[in-house]
Amino acid sequence: MLRPFHLWLLVGALEEEPQSCGAKGGQGKCGFDDGTGTYESKETGRGAGKVPLCGDWCGSQDLDPNAPCAIDKKKMACSGEYWCTTTCSLWNVSILSAQAAVTCEQFIRTSAFPSGGEVCRDDCLLAEIKPTRYPAPTGLGFLCAPGTCDPAVQSRYKTFKAGLGLGVLECPCNWFGSDCDNDWVRIQAVIRKEILGDFMIIVFKVDEAGWHLVMRDHRPGGVVRLQRPSSSAWGNRLVEQPYALANDKESGVVGELEVLAGKPEAEYFQTVTEVARHVRSLPEGPLEIPLYINPSIAGFFNKKHAFLMDALDDSITDVIMVATGAGLSGVRTAIASLLQRPKMRVHLYYGLRDARQLPYRQLIKGWTSSMTFTLLVSSSESAARQGPEEGIQAAIARGQALKKLAGRMQSSMSLPASRKFYVQHALGLDLAEGSLKDRGTSLLNSIVVICGRSELLLDTEQILQAACALPNCSGLLKERIFMNI
């Protein structure tokens, strides 16, 4: 019996089994600790339960460095038992040592909490990594150097601003926010740009060796970091902007790296969007100001620490992609790989403001005969919902049909009339009452890949939870939902 389906139902955090998700064995590339237990392990102390208060006793040479202890709130603010539990090793690194080295593994896990750091201001963090989504390392959000938007752990603190109680990052470490320069690849030129409303497709040129370095570990949903020197950053450091890489190793052109850039938001501190604004301003041709790109990291992963392509066993018949805006670049590489599997049914639900500004139009047009494409257009302008291509017009029609279905079911499904209907709601409705349900598609035989802004990431997971009428929905969600941040 199908339980009531509320598209905007809010659900609590999912429980997790104790597992280690560090930098070793490839597991460390699966993202920040979101508090659901993903990083619950002896190396972080999180999830250990009631433990003694951390103190000078943690400095004993005879003690197991992974001995768990509770953070002393007089020395470091924290919130909740999970986040207020650490290890003696991390207490030593963060509090007892004046300038201890933070390993790359600890940096990726966001498990260190340098005493000289402070909770980052709201305008320092993109929506995807605010405390509401990632409360690490102490339950209050990421830590910044005092009065700045710079991370509280950086390699340059060994000499720059030493003595402030900030963490010194051990290099090499290719991860979000790291200032290690071991694997920077210099971008030589902008080969071409295409402007589609607020979207901008940008293709960069790097040398052959650099291209292979960037692409070496790339997988669908992989993210690159673009970096440039900044006079407005603390100590003239390089600032960065992450982008989902649109290339794939198999069909990509050696020397070319492509990203899809959206319009930077205005509400952030200048260093947060500085690279994004700089990249959009670049003309075609050789670059005069140095710009670097780091090797691709992360990829689409689930809460069991599995990457997308590794999770496609015989039980999976459908892969459903949900994206908005510039998130289309992330799912692009996944779709290209999935369409090589003739038995796999691929679905793309994509939302944007105006269908005339659809990125990768010709590529998607060619794919429409091999996958089911649903396009949700938010503009009320009739011209924005038109597409000369048969496959794209059919995708728009599917989106419009789902909007009408939602309107007819307002009362029976408790859909608030005041709320707009977005792509995540279209997917939920299709699973509960639409064509996906008719085909027998459910979380038992499907994977859902989400790529977009924080609202999409959070809403889609909640909607899938609400739409699920299967036993052990929470367990299935851990295995079946994939994101790249």
C-alpha positions in Angstrom: 0.0 0.0 0.0 1.4 3.4 -1.0 1.8 5.7 1.9 0.8 9.4 1.6 3.3 11.3 -0.5 4.2 14.8 0.5 6.6 16.4 -1.9 7.9 18.9 0.6 8.0 16.7 3.6 11.0 17.3 5.8 12.7 14.2 7.2 15.4 13.7 9.9 19.0 12.7 9.3 19.6 9.2 8.2 21.4 6.8 10.6 24.8 5.3 9.5 26.7 2.3 10.5 30.2 2.9 11.9 32.6 3.1 9.0 35.8 4.7 8.2 35.9 7.2 5.3 39.4 8.6 5.3 42.1 9.4 2.7 43.4 5.9 2.5 42.3 3.2 0.1 40.4 5.6 -2.1 37.7 6.2 0.5 38.9 9.6 1.5 37.5 11.2 -1.7 33.9 10.8 -0.7 33.2 14.1 0.8 32.9 16.1 4.1 31.4 14.7 7.3 27.7 15.7 7.3 27.0 14.4 10.7 25.0 11.3 9.6 27.7 9.0 10.8 29.6 8.8 7.5 32.9 9.4 9.2 32.1 7.6 12.4 35.3 5.8 13.2 38.1 5.2 15.7 40.2 7.8 13.8 37.8 10.6 14.4 36.3 9.5 17.8 32.9 10.5 16.5 30.2 8.0 17.5 32.2 6.6 20.5 29.5 7.6 23.0 30.3 8.8 26.6 34.0 9.3 27.0 36.3 11.2 29.4 37.1 14.8 28.9 40.1 15.6 26.8 43.0 17.1 28.6 46.8 17.1 29.2 46.6 13.4 29.7 46.2 13.0 26.0 49.8 14.0 25.6 51.1 10.8 27.1 53.5 8.9 24.9 52.1 5.5 26.1 48.5 6.3 25.2 46.7 5.0 22.1 46.5 8.1 19.9 43.0 7.0 18.8 41.7 7.0 22.4 38.4 8.8 22.3 37.7 11.8 24.5 35.2 14.6 24.9 36.1 18.1 23.7 36.6 20.6 26.6 34.1 23.3 25.7 36.1 25.8 27.7 38.9 25.5 25.1 36.8 24.8 21.9 33.1 25.3 21.4 31.2 22.3 20.0 27.6 21.1 19.7 26.2 17.6 20.3 27.8 14.4 21.5 28.8 13.3 18.0 30.6 16.5 17.2 32.0 17.0 20.7 33.8 13.6 20.6 37.3 13.4 19.3 40.5 11.5 19.9 43.6 12.3 21.9 45.6 12.5 18.6 43.2 15.2 17.3 43.2 17.0 20.6 47.0 17.1 20.5 47.0 18.4 16.9 44.3 21.0 17.6 44.8 22.2 21.1 47.9 20.9 22.9 50.5 21.5 20.2 51.3 25.1 19.2 51.8 24.3 15.5 51.2 20.6 14.8 50.9 19.2 11.4 47.5 18.2 10.1 47.5 15.2 7.8 45.8 15.3 4.5 43.5 12.5 5.8 42.5 14.7 8.8 42.0 17.6 6.4 39.7 15.6 4.2 37.7 14.3 7.1 37.5 17.8 8.6 38.4 16.2 11.9 40.9 18.7 13.2 39.8 21.9 15.0 42.8 24.3 15.5 42.5 26.4 18.6 43.2 29.6 16.6 40.3 29.0 14.3 36.8 30.5 14.5 33.6 29.5 12.9 33.5 30.8 9.4 31.2 33.7 8.7 28.0 33.0 6.7 29.3 34.9 3.7 32.5 32.8 3.6 30.8 29.5 2.7 28.9 28.5 -0.4 25.4 27.2 0.3 26.5 23.6 -0.3 28.9 23.6 2.6 27.2 25.8 5.2 26.8 24.4 8.7 23.2 23.3 8.0 24.6 20.7 5.6 28.2 20.2 6.9 28.6 21.0 10.7 32.2 19.7 10.8 34.5 19.8 12.6 32.7 20.6 16.0 29.0 20.8 15.0 29.1 24.5 14.3 30.6 24.6 10.8 33.9 24.9 9.1 36.7 26.9 10.9 38.4 29.9 9.3 41.4 31.9 10.3 40.4 34.9 12.5 38.7 37.7 10.6 39.1 36.0 7.2 37.4 33.5 4.9 40.6 31.4 4.7 40.6 27.8 6.1 42.0 27.4 9.6 44.3 24.7 8.2 46.7 25.6 5.4 50.3 24.6 4.5 51.5 28.2 4.5 50.8 28.6 8.2 54.1 27.0 8.9 55.7 30.3 8.2 52.9 32.8 7.5 51.1 34.0 10.7 52.8 31.2 12.7 51.9 31.2 16.4 48.2 31.9 16.0 47.2 28.4 16.8 46.2 27.5 13.2 46.8 24.1 11.7 49.6 23.4 9.3 48.5 21.1 6.5 50.9 18.4 5.3 51.4 18.3 1.5 50.6 16.9 -0.9 46.9 17.2 -0.4 44.5 17.8 -3.3 41.2 18.6 -1.7 38.8 21.5 -1.4 40.4 24.5 0.3 43.9 23.1 0.3 46.7 25.4 -0.6 49.2 22.6 -1.4 50.7 23.4 -4.8 52.3 20.0 -5.6 49.9 19.1 -8.5 48.9 22.5 -9.9 48.6 22.5 -13.7 48.9 25.8 -15.4 46.2 26.7 -17.8 47.7 28.1 -21.0 44.7 29.6 -22.8 40.9 29.8 -23.2 40.2 27.9 -26.4 36.6 28.8 -26.8 33.6 30.2 -24.9 29.9 29.9 -25.4 27.4 32.2 -23.6 23.9 31.0 -23.0 22.1 33.5 -20.8 23.7 33.2 -17.4 25.5 30.0 -18.4 29.0 30.1 -19.9 30.7 27.0 -21.4 34.5 27.5 -21.2 37.2 25.3 -22.7 40.7 25.6 -21.4 44.0 24.5 -22.9 46.7 22.7 -20.9 49.7 20.8 -22.0 49.5 17.0 -22.6 51.2 16.0 -19.4 48.9 18.4 -17.4 45.8 17.0 -19.1 46.7 13.4 -18.2 47.4 14.5 -14.6 44.0 16.3 -14.3 42.2 13.3 -15.8 44.1 10.5 -14.2 41.6 9.7 -11.4 38.6 11.5 -13.0 35.2 9.7 -12.8 31.6 10.9 -13.5 30.8 13.8 -11.3 34.5 14.6 -10.7 35.4 18.1 -9.6 38.3 20.3 -10.4 39.5 23.4 -8.5 40.6 26.5 -10.5 43.0 28.7 -8.6 44.5 32.2 -9.1 46.6 34.6 -7.0 44.5 37.1 -5.1 45.7 40.4 -3.5 42.5 40.5 -1.5 43.1 37.1 0.2 45.0 36.8 3.5 48.7 36.7 2.6 48.1 37.1 -1.2 47.3 33.4 -1.3 45.6 31.7 -4.3 41.8 31.5 -4.1 39.8 28.7 -5.7 36.5 27.9 -7.4 35.3 24.3 -7.8 33.7 23.2 -11.0 32.3 19.8 -12.1 34.4 18.7 -15.0 32.4 18.2 -18.2 35.1 16.0 -19.9 35.5 12.3 -19.7 38.7 10.3 -20.3 37.4 8.1 -23.1 36.0 10.8 -25.5 37.8 13.9 -24.3 40.3 15.8 -26.4 43.8 15.7 -24.9 44.7 19.2 -23.9 41.2 20.4 -23.5 39.3 20.8 -20.2 35.7 22.0 -20.2 33.6 23.5 -17.4 30.0 25.0 -17.3 30.0 28.2 -15.2 26.8 29.7 -13.8 26.5 33.3 -12.6 28.2 33.9 -9.3 26.0 34.9 -6.4 26.5 38.4 -5.0 26.0 37.6 -1.3 29.4 36.1 -0.6 32.6 37.7 0.5 34.7 38.8 -2.5 37.3 36.0 -2.2 34.7 33.3 -2.3 33.5 34.1 -5.8 36.6 36.0 -7.0 37.8 33.1 -9.3 34.3 32.5 -10.6 34.0 36.1 -11.7 37.6 36.1 -13.1 36.9 33.0 -15.2 33.8 34.4 -16.7 35.6 37.6 -17.7 38.4 35.8 -19.5 38.6 36.5 -23.3 39.5 33.7 -25.7 43.3 33.3 -26.2 46.4 33.0 -24.1 46.2 33.8 -20.4 48.3 36.7 -19.1 47.5 36.2 -15.3 48.4 32.8 -14.0 45.4 30.4 -13.6 45.8 26.8 -12.3 43.7 23.7 -12.3 44.0 20.8 -9.9 43.5 17.1 -10.8 39.9 15.9 -10.6 38.7 14.7 -7.2 35.6 13.2 -5.7 32.9 12.0 -8.2 29.3 10.8 -7.6 29.3 8.8 -4.3 26.8 7.4 -1.9 26.7 7.2 1.9 28.2 3.7 1.7 31.4 5.3 0.2 30.8 3.7 -3.3 31.3 5.6 -6.5 28.6 5.5 -9.1 30.1 3.3 -11.8 31.3 0.8 -9.2 27.7 0.5 -7.8 26.1 -0.6 -11.1 25.4 -4.3 -10.4 22.8 -6.6 -12.0 20.1 -5.3 -9.7 20.2 -1.8 -11.2 18.0 -1.3 -14.3 17.5 2.4 -14.2 19.8 5.4 -13.4 18.0 8.7 -12.8 19.9 11.9 -13.2 18.5 15.1 -11.5 20.2 18.4 -12.2 19.7 22.1 -12.3 21.7 24.9 -13.8 25.5 24.3 -14.1 24.9 20.8 -12.5 24.3 19.6 -16.0 28.1 19.4 -16.6 28.5 16.9 -13.8 25.8 14.5 -15.1 27.0 14.9 -18.7 30.0 12.6 -18.2 27.9 10.1 -16.3 25.3 9.9 -19.1 28.0 9.4 -21.7 29.3 6.4 -19.8 25.9 5.0 -19.0 24.7 5.1 -22.6 27.5 2.7 -23.4 25.5 0.1 -21.4 22.6 -0.9 -23.8 20.5 -2.6 -21.0 20.6 0.4 -18.7 17.6 2.8 -18.8 18.8 6.3 -18.3 16.6 9.2 -17.3 17.5 12.9 -17.1 15.4 15.4 -15.1 16.8 18.9 -15.7 15.6 22.3 -14.6 16.5 25.7 -15.9 14.9 29.1 -16.5 14.7 29.1 -20.3 14.9 26.2 -22.7 16.6 28.5 -25.3 19.6 28.6 -23.0 20.0 24.8 -22.7 23.7 23.9 -22.6 25.1 21.0 -24.7 22.0 21.3 -26.9 23.3 19.2 -29.8 24.8 16.6 -27.5 21.5 16.2 -25.6 19.5 16.2 -28.9 21.5 13.1 -29.9 20.9 11.5 -26.6 17.1 11.9 -26.6 16.7 8.7 -28.7 18.6 6.7 -26.1 17.3 8.1 -22.8 14.2 9.6 -21.3 14.6 13.4 -20.9 12.3 15.6 -18.8 12.9 19.3 -18.9 11.4 21.7 -16.3 11.3 25.3 -17.4 10.7 27.8 -14.6 10.1 30.9 -16.8 6.4 31.8 -17.4 7.4 33.1 -20.9 5.9 30.9 -23.6 9.0 31.3 -25.8 11.1 29.9 -23.0 9.2 26.7 -23.2 9.8 26.1 -26.9 12.5 24.0 -28.6 12.8 23.4 -32.4 14.3 19.9 -31.8 11.7 17.1 -31.5 13.4 15.4 -28.6 13.8 18.6 -26.6 10.2 19.7 -27.2 9.1 16.2 -26.0 11.2 16.7 -22.9 9.5 20.1 -22.2 6.1 18.5 -22.8 6.9 15.8 -20.2 7.8 18.5 -17.7 4.6 20.4 -18.4 2.5 17.2 -18.0 4.0 16.6 -14.6 3.2 20.2 -13.6 -0.4 19.7 -14.6 -0.6 16.3 -12.7 0.7 18.0 -9.6 -2.0 20.7 -9.9 -4.7 18.1 -10.2 -3.4 16.3 -7.1 -3.0 19.3 -4.8 -5.7 18.2 -2.4 -5.1 14.5 -2.3 -1.3 14.8 -2.1 -1.1 17.8 0.2 1.0 19.8 -2.3 1.0 23.4 -1.1 -0.5 25.6 -3.9 1.9 28.4 -3.0 5.0 26.4 -3.7 6.7 26.3 -7.1 7.1 23.0 -8.9 10.8 22.2 -9.5 12.6 19.3 -11.1 13.0 17.5 -7.8 9.3 17.5 -7.3 8.8 16.3 -10.9 11.0 13.3 -10.1 9.1 12.5 -6.9 5.8 12.7 -8.6 6.9 10.5 -11.5 8.1 7.9 -9.0 4.9 8.0 -7.0 2.2 8.4 -9.6 3.7 8.8 -13.1 5.6 7.0 -15.8 8.4 5.8 -13.6 5.9 4.0 -11.3 4.2 2.5 -14.4 7.5 1.0 -15.5 8.1 -0.5 -12.1 10.9 1.9 -11.3 11.7 2.2 -7.6 14.7 2.5 -5.3 15.0 -1.3 -5.4 16.2 -1.3 -9.0 17.3 2.3 -9.5 20.1 4.8 -8.7 19.4 8.5 -8.4 22.2 10.9 -9.1 21.8 14.5 -8.0 23.9 17.4 -9.2 23.0 21.0 -8.5 22.7 23.6 -5.7 22.1 22.9 -2.0 18.3 23.2 -2.3 18.2 20.4 -5.0 20.5 18.2 -2.9 18.5 18.5 0.2 15.0 18.5 -1.3 15.6 15.5 -3.6 16.7 13.3 -0.7 13.7 14.3 1.4 11.3 13.8 -1.5 12.7 10.3 -2.2 12.3 9.4 1.4 8.7 10.6 1.4 7.9 8.8 -1.9 9.4 5.5 -0.8 6.9 2.8 0.2 9.4 0.0 0.5 10.8 -1.7 3.5 14.0 -0.2 4.9 13.8 3.0 2.9 16.5 4.6 5.0 19.0 1.8 4.1 18.1 2.0 0.4 18.6 5.8 0.3 22.2 5.4 1.6 22.9 3.0 -1.3 20.8 4.5 -4.1 21.4 8.3 -3.8 24.7 9.7 -5.3 26.0 13.3 -5.1 29.4 14.8 -5.7 29.5 17.2 -2.7 
